[in-house]
Amino acid sequence: MISVNTALKNAYDNQYNHSASEWRRLTALPKARNIVNLTAGKNPSKMLEVGCGEGSILSWLDQWNYCPEIHAVDISDSGIRETSGKKLTHLVSAQVFDGYTLPFPDDYFDVACCAHVIEHVEFPRILMREIQRVSKLQYYEVPIDFSFYVDRKTAHYFAYGHINIYTPALFRFLLKTEGHTVLRELCGHHDKDTVRLLFKDNPMGGFKFKLKRLLFRTIPWFRGIKPDFYSVLTERNTETAGEAFDRQIQDLQTKE
């Protein structure tokens, strides 16, 4: 059975503490808004957040009475402690999991949310299959770290724990090859408060970031590959891409 690499789990086990809780709370606000916006009208009665961290996104959703029954999982012991300690009104369970096996039956949730997690996962397809198994709808949000020289910045992204790099098109390809149907999607940019927090100690870095983003916005081709984040709501296909591939192979063999 596949589980999270021990060294990776140890790195996250003690990551969450009160020292950065306000920063996480503020940057979680736009992420929570995106969940609400893309799932508008779906009215979930039971939701799961996969990779809840310290529960910052769930805290906003709980305040807004987004869902009557909330569940959360994470690989981090400290994250689950912080989430449980928030005493969220609608939180039913918060538990540590092995990173790939979700302890819930098929179709248990109306929606499963996985925001800014897949870029950290060693075997994203395995986790995505589990998320798809336990939920009727799936919500993902990933940062768009792509650049044409991204391989030169490995140390930079690894410092954030980002081991997978996406563009919106690459993430849609991943979804479609795992049997997801895209229902709604959003390509967006960080709001002013988030940019201010990200670069409060590096004004020149903030200026360069804003300048690059302005250039990307003015070039039509770049608009499709370089927003700051990509959010998407999906549902399962009746036939996954893998199953379709197997069927096509079998059809070819039958004809022979």
Summary of the structure (lengths in Angstrom):
residues: 256
radius of gyration: 18.9
end to end distance: 37.3
largest distance: 66.1
contacts: 785
relative contact order: 0.13
helix: 47%
strand: 20%
